[in-house]
Amino acid sequence: MNITRTVKYVGVNDRKVDLFEGQYNVPNGMAYNSYIIFGEQIAVMDTVEKSFTDEWLGNIASELGERKPDYLIVQHMEPDHSANIVAFMRAYPEAKVVASQKALDMMLNFYGDNFPDRCVVAEDGSTLSIGNE
């Protein structure tokens, strides 16, 4: 789904969940948001809940065609946003993960890897340029 010419939605909808975070009623389900930002390089923002791995990776592949992502940007480590970090990094072995140092520490604790040879530490005020398309 197009958000803008250079931003595409690749998230998934969970129509089966009835409670958000185990306490908030969501009678129509909820969306796990993930986006691709296209420039000279490509960044994917966030992953999705673990049970939607194949659908999400399929959404990404469909939007990318022959291109490959350069970055996975991890905004925070709640499982509905981070559960597929390892699956993404395996699917795209040239990609780098961009996250805060705290998120990288959590990634190591949660998933057993924080991809030290493939990570970019995001610090307060830092920017990531992917160029213009």
Backbone hydrogen bonds, N-H to C=O, Kabsch-Sander energy under -0.5 kcal/mol:
donor,donor_aa,acceptor,acceptor_aa,energy
3,I,4,T,-0.6
3,I,7,V,-2.8
4,T,7,V,-1.9
8,K,36,I,-2.5
9,Y,1,M,-3.2
10,V,34,S,-2.9
11,G,34,S,-0.9
12,V,32,Y,-1.7
14,D,30,M,-3.5
15,R,13,N,-0.7
20,F,24,Y,-3.4
22,G,19,L,-0.8
23,Q,20,F,-2.0
24,Y,20,F,-2.3
25,N,23,Q,-0.6
26,V,18,D,-2.3
29,G,26,V,-2.2
30,M,14,D,-2.1
32,Y,12,V,-3.1
33,N,31,A,-0.7
35,Y,45,M,-1.4
36,I,8,K,-2.6
37,I,43,A,-3.3
38,F,6,T,-3.1
38,F,36,I,-0.6
39,G,41,Q,-1.6
40,E,130,I,-1.0
41,Q,130,I,-2.5
43,A,37,I,-2.3
44,V,71,Y,-2.5
45,M,35,Y,-3.2
46,D,44,V,-0.6
46,D,73,I,-2.8
47,T,81,H,-3.1
52,F,49,E,-2.1
53,T,50,K,-1.4
56,W,52,F,-2.7
57,L,53,T,-2.9
58,G,54,D,-2.1
59,N,55,E,-2.3
60,I,56,W,-2.3
61,A,57,L,-2.5
62,S,58,G,-2.4
63,E,59,N,-1.8
64,L,60,I,-2.5
65,G,61,A,-2.1
67,R,64,L,-2.0
70,D,42,I,-2.4
71,Y,42,I,-1.9
72,L,96,K,-2.5
73,I,44,V,-3.4
74,V,72,L,-0.6
74,V,98,V,-2.9
75,Q,73,I,-0.7
81,H,78,E,-2.5
82,S,78,E,-1.5
83,A,79,P,-1.8
85,I,82,S,-1.8
88,F,84,N,-2.5
89,M,85,I,-2.6
90,R,86,V,-2.1
91,A,87,A,-2.2
92,Y,88,F,-2.3
95,A,92,Y,-1.9
96,K,70,D,-2.4
97,V,118,R,-2.7
98,V,72,L,-3.1
99,A,97,V,-0.5
99,A,120,V,-1.9
104,L,100,S,-2.4
105,D,101,Q,-2.3
106,M,102,K,-2.3
107,M,103,A,-2.7
108,L,104,L,-1.9
109,N,105,D,-1.8
110,F,106,M,-3.4
111,Y,107,M,-2.8
112,G,108,L,-1.5
113,D,107,M,-0.8
118,R,115,F,-2.5
119,C,116,P,-0.6
120,V,97,V,-2.7
122,A,99,A,-2.8
122,A,120,V,-0.6
123,E,121,V,-0.6
126,S,123,E,-2.6
130,I,128,L,-0.5
